[in-house]
Amino acid sequence: MKEIKGERLYVALGASKVRRRLKGHGFGVRKVCTDGKDRALIIHTATGDHLRQLEALFQDVLTTPAEER
């Protein structure tokens, strides 16, 4: 499978809950994938102000990548 281009943002929420929070925002999000139980990976192309808004939307649940845990 082809790897999707973009930056990665890991959050401690299920993928469906992440999609619900993102509804109506966008911010350059290309894909939301699961990264284990109650963890999701957001692949995005947001930069500048959109990146800050995206991080603010998930500030309470931001985590580190699985390999760094």
HELIX and SHEET records of a PDB file:
HELIX    1   1 ALA A   15  LEU A   22  1                                   8    
HELIX    2   2 GLY A   48  LEU A   57  1                                  10    
HELIX    3   3 ALA A   66  GLU A   68  5                                   3    
SHEET    1   A 3 GLU A   7  VAL A  11  0                                        
SHEET    2   A 3 ALA A  40  HIS A  44 -1                                        
SHEET    3   A 3 VAL A  29  THR A  34 -1                                        
END                                                                             
